[in-house]
Amino acid sequence: MTASVRELKAGLSRYLKRAAAGEEVLVTSRGRVVARLVRAPSEEDQQPNHAEIRRRLAAIPGIILPTGPKPRGSKHPLKIRKGEKSLSEIVLEDRR
């Protein structure tokens, strides 16, 4: 449905109710479409579900999605002897 700016101003409540019901209202000025009134998305529409998030991430070049469970760490971790610094301590020192 279309409405001129003058009609929209005169019957704004009526056009807002129609847009809220799902109808698209095109607003014209001097015969040209200048705006469009549509129903605002609900909170459910705005929050994508888990599958949608994964689909969007997969569409981004360079993103590699995980395929298995969270990594557990090395089966053979390095043993740090007395007096030696761990990797995290070395990194922290380097940042200072």
Gaussian input, Z-matrix of N, CA and C with variables (Angstrom, degrees):
# hf/3-21g

backbone

0 1
 N
 C     1     B1
 C     2     B2     1     A1
 N     3     B3     2     A2     1     D1
 C     4     B4     3     A3     2     D2
 C     5     B5     4     A4     3     D3
 N     6     B6     5     A5     4     D4
 C     7     B7     6     A6     5     D5
 C     8     B8     7     A7     6     D6
 N     9     B9     8     A8     7     D7
 C    10    B10     9     A9     8     D8
 C    11    B11    10    A10     9     D9
 N    12    B12    11    A11    10    D10
 C    13    B13    12    A12    11    D11
 C    14    B14    13    A13    12    D12
 N    15    B15    14    A14    13    D13
 C    16    B16    15    A15    14    D14
 C    17    B17    16    A16    15    D15
 N    18    B18    17    A17    16    D16
 C    19    B19    18    A18    17    D17
 C    20    B20    19    A19    18    D18
 N    21    B21    20    A20    19    D19
 C    22    B22    21    A21    20    D20
 C    23    B23    22    A22    21    D21
 N    24    B24    23    A23    22    D22
 C    25    B25    24    A24    23    D23
 C    26    B26    25    A25    24    D24
 N    27    B27    26    A26    25    D25
 C    28    B28    27    A27    26    D26
 C    29    B29    28    A28    27    D27
 N    30    B30    29    A29    28    D28
 C    31    B31    30    A30    29    D29
 C    32    B32    31    A31    30    D30
 N    33    B33    32    A32    31    D31
 C    34    B34    33    A33    32    D32
 C    35    B35    34    A34    33    D33
 N    36    B36    35    A35    34    D34
 C    37    B37    36    A36    35    D35
 C    38    B38    37    A37    36    D36
 N    39    B39    38    A38    37    D37
 C    40    B40    39    A39    38    D38
 C    41    B41    40    A40    39    D39
 N    42    B42    41    A41    40    D40
 C    43    B43    42    A42    41    D41
 C    44    B44    43    A43    42    D42
 N    45    B45    44    A44    43    D43
 C    46    B46    45    A45    44    D44
 C    47    B47    46    A46    45    D45
 N    48    B48    47    A47    46    D46
 C    49    B49    48    A48    47    D47
 C    50    B50    49    A49    48    D48
 N    51    B51    50    A50    49    D49
 C    52    B52    51    A51    50    D50
 C    53    B53    52    A52    51    D51
 N    54    B54    53    A53    52    D52
 C    55    B55    54    A54    53    D53
 C    56    B56    55    A55    54    D54
 N    57    B57    56    A56    55    D55
 C    58    B58    57    A57    56    D56
 C    59    B59    58    A58    57    D57
 N    60    B60    59    A59    58    D58
 C    61    B61    60    A60    59    D59
 C    62    B62    61    A61    60    D60
 N    63    B63    62    A62    61    D61
 C    64    B64    63    A63    62    D62
 C    65    B65    64    A64    63    D63
 N    66    B66    65    A65    64    D64
 C    67    B67    66    A66    65    D65
 C    68    B68    67    A67    66    D66
 N    69    B69    68    A68    67    D67
 C    70    B70    69    A69    68    D68
 C    71    B71    70    A70    69    D69
 N    72    B72    71    A71    70    D70
 C    73    B73    72    A72    71    D71
 C    74    B74    73    A73    72    D72
 N    75    B75    74    A74    73    D73
 C    76    B76    75    A75    74    D74
 C    77    B77    76    A76    75    D75
 N    78    B78    77    A77    76    D76
 C    79    B79    78    A78    77    D77
 C    80    B80    79    A79    78    D78
 N    81    B81    80    A80    79    D79
 C    82    B82    81    A81    80    D80
 C    83    B83    82    A82    81    D81
 N    84    B84    83    A83    82    D82
 C    85    B85    84    A84    83    D83
 C    86    B86    85    A85    84    D84
 N    87    B87    86    A86    85    D85
 C    88    B88    87    A87    86    D86
 C    89    B89    88    A88    87    D87
 N    90    B90    89    A89    88    D88
 C    91    B91    90    A90    89    D89
 C    92    B92    91    A91    90    D90
 N    93    B93    92    A92    91    D91
 C    94    B94    93    A93    92    D92
 C    95    B95    94    A94    93    D93
 N    96    B96    95    A95    94    D94
 C    97    B97    96    A96    95    D95
 C    98    B98    97    A97    96    D96
 N    99    B99    98    A98    97    D97
 C   100   B100    99    A99    98    D98
 C   101   B101   100   A100    99    D99
 N   102   B102   101   A101   100   D100
 C   103   B103   102   A102   101   D101
 C   104   B104   103   A103   102   D102
 N   105   B105   104   A104   103   D103
 C   106   B106   105   A105   104   D104
 C   107   B107   106   A106   105   D105
 N   108   B108   107   A107   106   D106
 C   109   B109   108   A108   107   D107
 C   110   B110   109   A109   108   D108
 N   111   B111   110   A110   109   D109
 C   112   B112   111   A111   110   D110
 C   113   B113   112   A112   111   D111
 N   114   B114   113   A113   112   D112
 C   115   B115   114   A114   113   D113
 C   116   B116   115   A115   114   D114
 N   117   B117   116   A116   115   D115
 C   118   B118   117   A117   116   D116
 C   119   B119   118   A118   117   D117
 N   120   B120   119   A119   118   D118
 C   121   B121   120   A120   119   D119
 C   122   B122   121   A121   120   D120
 N   123   B123   122   A122   121   D121
 C   124   B124   123   A123   122   D122
 C   125   B125   124   A124   123   D123
 N   126   B126   125   A125   124   D124
 C   127   B127   126   A126   125   D125
 C   128   B128   127   A127   126   D126
 N   129   B129   128   A128   127   D127
 C   130   B130   129   A129   128   D128
 C   131   B131   130   A130   129   D129
 N   132   B132   131   A131   130   D130
 C   133   B133   132   A132   131   D131
 C   134   B134   133   A133   132   D132
 N   135   B135   134   A134   133   D133
 C   136   B136   135   A135   134   D134
 C   137   B137   136   A136   135   D135
 N   138   B138   137   A137   136   D136
 C   139   B139   138   A138   137   D137
 C   140   B140   139   A139   138   D138
 N   141   B141   140   A140   139   D139
 C   142   B142   141   A141   140   D140
 C   143   B143   142   A142   141   D141
 N   144   B144   143   A143   142   D142
 C   145   B145   144   A144   143   D143
 C   146   B146   145   A145   144   D144
 N   147   B147   146   A146   145   D145
 C   148   B148   147   A147   146   D146
 C   149   B149   148   A148   147   D147
 N   150   B150   149   A149   148   D148
 C   151   B151   150   A150   149   D149
 C   152   B152   151   A151   150   D150
 N   153   B153   152   A152   151   D151
 C   154   B154   153   A153   152   D152
 C   155   B155   154   A154   153   D153
 N   156   B156   155   A155   154   D154
 C   157   B157   156   A156   155   D155
 C   158   B158   157   A157   156   D156
 N   159   B159   158   A158   157   D157
 C   160   B160   159   A159   158   D158
 C   161   B161   160   A160   159   D159
 N   162   B162   161   A161   160   D160
 C   163   B163   162   A162   161   D161
 C   164   B164   163   A163   162   D162
 N   165   B165   164   A164   163   D163
 C   166   B166   165   A165   164   D164
 C   167   B167   166   A166   165   D165
 N   168   B168   167   A167   166   D166
 C   169   B169   168   A168   167   D167
 C   170   B170   169   A169   168   D168
 N   171   B171   170   A170   169   D169
 C   172   B172   171   A171   170   D170
 C   173   B173   172   A172   171   D171
 N   174   B174   173   A173   172   D172
 C   175   B175   174   A174   173   D173
 C   176   B176   175   A175   174   D174
 N   177   B177   176   A176   175   D175
 C   178   B178   177   A177   176   D176
 C   179   B179   178   A178   177   D177
 N   180   B180   179   A179   178   D178
 C   181   B181   180   A180   179   D179
 C   182   B182   181   A181   180   D180
 N   183   B183   182   A182   181   D181
 C   184   B184   183   A183   182   D182
 C   185   B185   184   A184   183   D183
 N   186   B186   185   A185   184   D184
 C   187   B187   186   A186   185   D185
 C   188   B188   187   A187   186   D186
 N   189   B189   188   A188   187   D187
 C   190   B190   189   A189   188   D188
 C   191   B191   190   A190   189   D189
 N   192   B192   191   A191   190   D190
 C   193   B193   192   A192   191   D191
 C   194   B194   193   A193   192   D192
 N   195   B195   194   A194   193   D193
 C   196   B196   195   A195   194   D194
 C   197   B197   196   A196   195   D195
 N   198   B198   197   A197   196   D196
 C   199   B199   198   A198   197   D197
 C   200   B200   199   A199   198   D198
 N   201   B201   200   A200   199   D199
 C   202   B202   201   A201   200   D200
 C   203   B203   202   A202   201   D201
 N   204   B204   203   A203   202   D202
 C   205   B205   204   A204   203   D203
 C   206   B206   205   A205   204   D204
 N   207   B207   206   A206   205   D205
 C   208   B208   207   A207   206   D206
 C   209   B209   208   A208   207   D207
 N   210   B210   209   A209   208   D208
 C   211   B211   210   A210   209   D209
 C   212   B212   211   A211   210   D210
 N   213   B213   212   A212   211   D211
 C   214   B214   213   A213   212   D212
 C   215   B215   214   A214   213   D213
 N   216   B216   215   A215   214   D214
 C   217   B217   216   A216   215   D215
 C   218   B218   217   A217   216   D216
 N   219   B219   218   A218   217   D217
 C   220   B220   219   A219   218   D218
 C   221   B221   220   A220   219   D219
 N   222   B222   221   A221   220   D220
 C   223   B223   222   A222   221   D221
 C   224   B224   223   A223   222   D222
 N   225   B225   224   A224   223   D223
 C   226   B226   225   A225   224   D224
 C   227   B227   226   A226   225   D225
 N   228   B228   227   A227   226   D226
 C   229   B229   228   A228   227   D227
 C   230   B230   229   A229   228   D228
 N   231   B231   230   A230   229   D229
 C   232   B232   231   A231   230   D230
 C   233   B233   232   A232   231   D231
 N   234   B234   233   A233   232   D232
 C   235   B235   234   A234   233   D233
 C   236   B236   235   A235   234   D234
 N   237   B237   236   A236   235   D235
 C   238   B238   237   A237   236   D236
 C   239   B239   238   A238   237   D237
 N   240   B240   239   A239   238   D238
 C   241   B241   240   A240   239   D239
 C   242   B242   241   A241   240   D240
 N   243   B243   242   A242   241   D241
 C   244   B244   243   A243   242   D242
 C   245   B245   244   A244   243   D243
 N   246   B246   245   A245   244   D244
 C   247   B247   246   A246   245   D245
 C   248   B248   247   A247   246   D246
 N   249   B249   248   A248   247   D247
 C   250   B250   249   A249   248   D248
 C   251   B251   250   A250   249   D249
 N   252   B252   251   A251   250   D250
 C   253   B253   252   A252   251   D251
 C   254   B254   253   A253   252   D252
 N   255   B255   254   A254   253   D253
 C   256   B256   255   A255   254   D254
 C   257   B257   256   A256   255   D255
 N   258   B258   257   A257   256   D256
 C   259   B259   258   A258   257   D257
 C   260   B260   259   A259   258   D258
 N   261   B261   260   A260   259   D259
 C   262   B262   261   A261   260   D260
 C   263   B263   262   A262   261   D261
 N   264   B264   263   A263   262   D262
 C   265   B265   264   A264   263   D263
 C   266   B266   265   A265   264   D264
 N   267   B267   266   A266   265   D265
 C   268   B268   267   A267   266   D266
 C   269   B269   268   A268   267   D267
 N   270   B270   269   A269   268   D268
 C   271   B271   270   A270   269   D269
 C   272   B272   271   A271   270   D270
 N   273   B273   272   A272   271   D271
 C   274   B274   273   A273   272   D272
 C   275   B275   274   A274   273   D273
 N   276   B276   275   A275   274   D274
 C   277   B277   276   A276   275   D275
 C   278   B278   277   A277   276   D276
 N   279   B279   278   A278   277   D277
 C   280   B280   279   A279   278   D278
 C   281   B281   280   A280   279   D279
 N   282   B282   281   A281   280   D280
 C   283   B283   282   A282   281   D281
 C   284   B284   283   A283   282   D282
 N   285   B285   284   A284   283   D283
 C   286   B286   285   A285   284   D284
 C   287   B287   286   A286   285   D285

   B1=1.4349
   B2=1.5228
   B3=1.3052
   B4=1.4564
   B5=1.5253
   B6=1.3248
   B7=1.4594
   B8=1.5215
   B9=1.3023
   B10=1.4570
   B11=1.5272
   B12=1.3194
   B13=1.4528
   B14=1.5280
   B15=1.3097
   B16=1.4649
   B17=1.5247
   B18=1.3508
   B19=1.4620
   B20=1.5332
   B21=1.3180
   B22=1.4580
   B23=1.5261
   B24=1.3251
   B25=1.4642
   B26=1.5224
   B27=1.3158
   B28=1.4673
   B29=1.5373
   B30=1.3153
   B31=1.4672
   B32=1.5173
   B33=1.3292
   B34=1.4613
   B35=1.5275
   B36=1.3171
   B37=1.4695
   B38=1.5260
   B39=1.3025
   B40=1.4707
   B41=1.5281
   B42=1.3357
   B43=1.4657
   B44=1.5306
   B45=1.3378
   B46=1.4567
   B47=1.5232
   B48=1.3225
   B49=1.4669
   B50=1.5275
   B51=1.3143
   B52=1.4709
   B53=1.5287
   B54=1.3397
   B55=1.4605
   B56=1.5311
   B57=1.3288
   B58=1.4629
   B59=1.5211
   B60=1.3270
   B61=1.4626
   B62=1.5285
   B63=1.3261
   B64=1.4625
   B65=1.5128
   B66=1.3091
   B67=1.4628
   B68=1.5330
   B69=1.3106
   B70=1.4633
   B71=1.5264
   B72=1.3253
   B73=1.4594
   B74=1.5285
   B75=1.3202
   B76=1.4580
   B77=1.5249
   B78=1.3209
   B79=1.4602
   B80=1.5240
   B81=1.3339
   B82=1.4619
   B83=1.5214
   B84=1.3166
   B85=1.4558
   B86=1.5165
   B87=1.3096
   B88=1.4635
   B89=1.5250
   B90=1.3313
   B91=1.4550
   B92=1.5166
   B93=1.3377
   B94=1.4664
   B95=1.5165
   B96=1.3299
   B97=1.4615
   B98=1.5284
   B99=1.3411
   B100=1.4661
   B101=1.5297
   B102=1.3275
   B103=1.4629
   B104=1.5160
   B105=1.3307
   B106=1.4538
   B107=1.5234
   B108=1.3183
   B109=1.4626
   B110=1.5212
   B111=1.3254
   B112=1.4641
   B113=1.5254
   B114=1.3207
   B115=1.4528
   B116=1.5211
   B117=1.3250
   B118=1.4591
   B119=1.5241
   B120=1.3256
   B121=1.4599
   B122=1.5281
   B123=1.3266
   B124=1.4619
   B125=1.5251
   B126=1.3333
   B127=1.4612
   B128=1.5202
   B129=1.3264
   B130=1.4617
   B131=1.5260
   B132=1.3353
   B133=1.4661
   B134=1.5229
   B135=1.3256
   B136=1.4515
   B137=1.5174
   B138=1.3394
   B139=1.4564
   B140=1.5219
   B141=1.3392
   B142=1.4623
   B143=1.5297
   B144=1.3279
   B145=1.4570
   B146=1.5287
   B147=1.3252
   B148=1.4630
   B149=1.5314
   B150=1.3176
   B151=1.4711
   B152=1.5280
   B153=1.3274
   B154=1.4657
   B155=1.5346
   B156=1.3128
   B157=1.4728
   B158=1.5216
   B159=1.3380
   B160=1.4714
   B161=1.5310
   B162=1.3428
   B163=1.4618
   B164=1.5230
   B165=1.3436
   B166=1.4682
   B167=1.5191
   B168=1.3349
   B169=1.4636
   B170=1.5193
   B171=1.3255
   B172=1.4629
   B173=1.5241
   B174=1.3329
   B175=1.4647
   B176=1.5271
   B177=1.3244
   B178=1.4661
   B179=1.5230
   B180=1.3356
   B181=1.4730
   B182=1.5278
   B183=1.3246
   B184=1.4574
   B185=1.5157
   B186=1.3219
   B187=1.4628
   B188=1.5227
   B189=1.3260
   B190=1.4596
   B191=1.5234
   B192=1.3123
   B193=1.4529
   B194=1.5216
   B195=1.3278
   B196=1.4623
   B197=1.5225
   B198=1.3267
   B199=1.4644
   B200=1.5189
   B201=1.3128
   B202=1.4572
   B203=1.5172
   B204=1.3412
   B205=1.4609
   B206=1.5326
   B207=1.3072
   B208=1.4643
   B209=1.5305
   B210=1.3361
   B211=1.4657
   B212=1.5326
   B213=1.3242
   B214=1.4585
   B215=1.5248
   B216=1.2949
   B217=1.4625
   B218=1.5151
   B219=1.3077
   B220=1.4509
   B221=1.5232
   B222=1.3375
   B223=1.4565
   B224=1.5240
   B225=1.3364
   B226=1.4625
   B227=1.5315
   B228=1.3349
   B229=1.4658
   B230=1.5275
   B231=1.3226
   B232=1.4623
   B233=1.5212
   B234=1.2964
   B235=1.4632
   B236=1.5205
   B237=1.3191
   B238=1.4640
   B239=1.5234
   B240=1.3243
   B241=1.4582
   B242=1.5225
   B243=1.3020
   B244=1.4547
   B245=1.5227
   B246=1.3321
   B247=1.4560
   B248=1.5206
   B249=1.3246
   B250=1.4605
   B251=1.5286
   B252=1.3100
   B253=1.4692
   B254=1.5256
   B255=1.3141
   B256=1.4594
   B257=1.5262
   B258=1.3101
   B259=1.4578
   B260=1.5301
   B261=1.3341
   B262=1.4610
   B263=1.5235
   B264=1.3346
   B265=1.4733
   B266=1.5234
   B267=1.3265
   B268=1.4687
   B269=1.5253
   B270=1.3259
   B271=1.4657
   B272=1.5118
   B273=1.3299
   B274=1.4643
   B275=1.5371
   B276=1.3091
   B277=1.4623
   B278=1.5229
   B279=1.3180
   B280=1.4619
   B281=1.5148
   B282=1.3119
   B283=1.4639
   B284=1.5182
   B285=1.3073
   B286=1.4702
   B287=1.4824
   A1=107.87
   A2=116.69
   A3=121.57
   A4=109.99
   A5=114.97
   A6=121.21
   A7=107.70
   A8=116.49
   A9=119.38
   A10=108.50
   A11=116.08
   A12=120.71
   A13=110.12
   A14=116.81
   A15=120.91
   A16=111.09
   A17=116.58
   A18=120.30
   A19=110.81
   A20=116.21
   A21=120.73
   A22=111.05
   A23=116.48
   A24=120.23
   A25=111.09
   A26=117.06
   A27=120.93
   A28=111.85
   A29=117.59
   A30=120.14
   A31=112.31
   A32=117.19
   A33=121.02
   A34=112.48
   A35=117.25
   A36=120.31
   A37=111.04
   A38=116.85
   A39=121.37
   A40=110.57
   A41=117.26
   A42=120.55
   A43=111.31
   A44=117.19
   A45=119.66
   A46=111.32
   A47=117.21
   A48=120.50
   A49=110.92
   A50=116.57
   A51=119.88
   A52=110.87
   A53=116.18
   A54=119.33
   A55=110.29
   A56=117.16
   A57=120.70
   A58=111.17
   A59=117.39
   A60=121.79
   A61=111.89
   A62=117.24
   A63=120.63
   A64=114.54
   A65=117.22
   A66=120.35
   A67=109.40
   A68=116.57
   A69=121.37
   A70=109.02
   A71=116.13
   A72=121.29
   A73=107.61
   A74=116.64
   A75=121.70
   A76=108.60
   A77=116.63
   A78=121.89
   A79=107.75
   A80=115.96
   A81=120.14
   A82=110.42
   A83=113.73
   A84=121.49
   A85=106.86
   A86=115.37
   A87=121.66
   A88=111.81
   A89=115.13
   A90=120.65
   A91=115.65
   A92=118.27
   A93=121.31
   A94=109.33
   A95=117.01
   A96=121.69
   A97=108.77
   A98=115.42
   A99=120.11
   A100=112.65
   A101=117.63
   A102=120.59
   A103=109.64
   A104=113.83
   A105=120.21
   A106=107.61
   A107=116.62
   A108=122.06
   A109=108.34
   A110=116.11
   A111=121.44
   A112=108.48
   A113=116.00
   A114=121.39
   A115=109.40
   A116=117.07
   A117=121.81
   A118=108.89
   A119=117.53
   A120=119.15
   A121=110.49
   A122=115.99
   A123=120.76
   A124=108.32
   A125=116.93
   A126=120.30
   A127=111.13
   A128=117.65
   A129=120.85
   A130=110.95
   A131=116.71
   A132=120.70
   A133=110.79
   A134=118.03
   A135=121.86
   A136=112.42
   A137=118.89
   A138=122.23
   A139=110.14
   A140=117.78
   A141=118.59
   A142=110.81
   A143=116.61
   A144=120.06
   A145=109.94
   A146=115.77
   A147=121.30
   A148=112.08
   A149=116.73
   A150=120.74
   A151=110.87
   A152=117.02
   A153=120.73
   A154=110.71
   A155=116.93
   A156=120.53
   A157=109.96
   A158=116.95
   A159=119.86
   A160=111.45
   A161=116.80
   A162=120.23
   A163=110.77
   A164=116.31
   A165=120.03
   A166=111.60
   A167=116.89
   A168=119.64
   A169=111.04
   A170=117.69
   A171=121.31
   A172=111.67
   A173=117.23
   A174=120.79
   A175=112.12
   A176=118.26
   A177=121.43
   A178=108.45
   A179=117.15
   A180=119.46
   A181=110.59
   A182=115.94
   A183=121.18
   A184=114.06
   A185=118.62
   A186=121.69
   A187=108.51
   A188=116.38
   A189=121.42
   A190=106.70
   A191=116.24
   A192=121.00
   A193=110.40
   A194=117.67
   A195=120.19
   A196=111.06
   A197=115.50
   A198=119.57
   A199=112.65
   A200=117.72
   A201=119.77
   A202=111.13
   A203=115.39
   A204=118.85
   A205=111.30
   A206=115.01
   A207=121.58
   A208=109.59
   A209=118.36
   A210=120.22
   A211=111.06
   A212=116.50
   A213=121.66
   A214=113.25
   A215=119.15
   A216=121.17
   A217=109.79
   A218=115.76
   A219=121.20
   A220=111.61
   A221=116.05
   A222=120.51
   A223=110.44
   A224=115.95
   A225=122.09
   A226=108.81
   A227=117.93
   A228=119.14
   A229=111.33
   A230=115.62
   A231=120.58
   A232=109.55
   A233=115.20
   A234=120.84
   A235=107.69
   A236=115.64
   A237=120.57
   A238=107.24
   A239=115.02
   A240=120.44
   A241=110.70
   A242=115.76
   A243=120.46
   A244=109.97
   A245=115.30
   A246=120.32
   A247=113.44
   A248=118.46
   A249=121.41
   A250=109.69
   A251=114.98
   A252=120.28
   A253=109.30
   A254=113.68
   A255=118.27
   A256=108.75
   A257=116.23
   A258=120.96
   A259=111.06
   A260=116.52
   A261=119.07
   A262=111.64
   A263=117.65
   A264=120.78
   A265=111.10
   A266=116.98
   A267=120.78
   A268=110.00
   A269=117.01
   A270=121.01
   A271=110.67
   A272=117.14
   A273=120.54
   A274=111.73
   A275=117.34
   A276=120.41
   A277=111.14
   A278=115.26
   A279=120.33
   A280=112.26
   A281=116.63
   A282=121.14
   A283=112.30
   A284=118.16
   A285=121.07
   A286=112.95
   D1=147.58
   D2=177.98
   D3=-118.26
   D4=152.11
   D5=177.66
   D6=-147.99
   D7=138.89
   D8=176.32
   D9=-76.52
   D10=166.32
   D11=179.37
   D12=-58.86
   D13=-40.98
   D14=-179.98
   D15=-62.87
   D16=-45.01
   D17=178.32
   D18=-64.12
   D19=-39.38
   D20=179.97
   D21=-62.82
   D22=-44.73
   D23=179.21
   D24=-63.70
   D25=-38.35
   D26=-177.12
   D27=-72.97
   D28=-32.58
   D29=-176.21
   D30=-129.25
   D31=45.73
   D32=-174.38
   D33=-57.44
   D34=-44.18
   D35=-178.43
   D36=-59.78
   D37=-42.03
   D38=-179.56
   D39=-63.09
   D40=-43.61
   D41=-178.98
   D42=-71.15
   D43=-34.47
   D44=176.78
   D45=-66.31
   D46=-39.01
   D47=177.44
   D48=-63.63
   D49=-40.35
   D50=179.09
   D51=-66.27
   D52=-40.34
   D53=178.28
   D54=-66.35
   D55=-39.77
   D56=178.65
   D57=-64.63
   D58=-29.11
   D59=178.58
   D60=-77.11
   D61=-5.46
   D62=177.47
   D63=108.67
   D64=-2.21
   D65=179.96
   D66=-83.23
   D67=143.09
   D68=177.81
   D69=-91.67
   D70=129.06
   D71=-179.76
   D72=-114.25
   D73=118.00
   D74=177.08
   D75=-93.68
   D76=128.55
   D77=-179.22
   D78=-100.57
   D79=128.33
   D80=-177.69
   D81=-115.77
   D82=149.83
   D83=173.79
   D84=-132.50
   D85=116.92
   D86=-177.61
   D87=55.84
   D88=39.84
   D89=175.53
   D90=84.59
   D91=-4.10
   D92=-179.15
   D93=-110.74
   D94=137.85
   D95=178.98
   D96=-70.35
   D97=125.53
   D98=-178.67
   D99=-118.30
   D100=-15.92
   D101=179.83
   D102=-157.02
   D103=166.76
   D104=-179.78
   D105=-140.28
   D106=126.84
   D107=175.56
   D108=-100.08
   D109=125.44
   D110=177.17
   D111=-135.35
   D112=164.99
   D113=178.51
   D114=-64.49
   D115=135.40
   D116=176.83
   D117=-72.55
   D118=142.26
   D119=-179.91
   D120=-68.51
   D121=145.22
   D122=177.64
   D123=-79.35
   D124=173.40
   D125=179.30
   D126=-61.53
   D127=-35.33
   D128=178.22
   D129=-64.91
   D130=-36.04
   D131=179.02
   D132=-69.04
   D133=-31.89
   D134=-175.15
   D135=-80.20
   D136=-28.05
   D137=-178.02
   D138=-94.31
   D139=107.93
   D140=178.87
   D141=-71.09
   D142=147.77
   D143=178.66
   D144=-80.86
   D145=176.68
   D146=-175.97
   D147=-59.08
   D148=-42.79
   D149=-179.22
   D150=-64.18
   D151=-38.87
   D152=179.70
   D153=-67.33
   D154=-39.11
   D155=178.10
   D156=-63.08
   D157=-45.66
   D158=178.53
   D159=-62.26
   D160=-39.47
   D161=179.26
   D162=-63.11
   D163=-43.39
   D164=179.59
   D165=-65.77
   D166=-41.11
   D167=178.68
   D168=-65.20
   D169=-40.30
   D170=-179.76
   D171=-64.40
   D172=-25.15
   D173=-179.12
   D174=-78.87
   D175=-13.11
   D176=-178.90
   D177=-83.88
   D178=125.05
   D179=179.37
   D180=-62.64
   D181=137.21
   D182=177.28
   D183=91.75
   D184=-9.84
   D185=178.77
   D186=-88.60
   D187=126.34
   D188=177.09
   D189=-114.14
   D190=117.01
   D191=-178.85
   D192=-81.17
   D193=145.91
   D194=178.48
   D195=-66.66
   D196=147.89
   D197=-178.89
   D198=-113.55
   D199=-14.02
   D200=-177.36
   D201=-133.81
   D202=-163.85
   D203=179.96
   D204=-71.84
   D205=172.04
   D206=179.69
   D207=-63.25
   D208=136.60
   D209=179.05
   D210=-60.81
   D211=142.46
   D212=-176.15
   D213=-96.04
   D214=-16.29
   D215=-175.82
   D216=110.64
   D217=-179.64
   D218=-176.07
   D219=-76.20
   D220=144.69
   D221=174.59
   D222=-74.38
   D223=-23.26
   D224=-178.83
   D225=-127.03
   D226=76.60
   D227=-178.57
   D228=-68.29
   D229=153.42
   D230=178.21
   D231=-69.95
   D232=142.00
   D233=177.41
   D234=-95.20
   D235=129.20
   D236=179.32
   D237=-99.88
   D238=121.19
   D239=-179.37
   D240=-82.43
   D241=163.76
   D242=179.07
   D243=-58.69
   D244=135.20
   D245=179.34
   D246=91.84
   D247=-18.08
   D248=177.96
   D249=-88.35
   D250=151.18
   D251=179.51
   D252=-96.97
   D253=145.92
   D254=175.80
   D255=-77.54
   D256=165.70
   D257=180.00
   D258=-61.29
   D259=-39.53
   D260=179.84
   D261=-64.31
   D262=-37.36
   D263=177.17
   D264=-66.20
   D265=-39.26
   D266=178.94
   D267=-65.04
   D268=-42.46
   D269=178.98
   D270=-63.52
   D271=-44.04
   D272=179.17
   D273=-61.90
   D274=-40.46
   D275=177.61
   D276=-64.10
   D277=-40.18
   D278=-179.21
   D279=-65.33
   D280=-29.61
   D281=-178.89
   D282=-76.98
   D283=-19.69
   D284=-178.18
   D285=-75.81

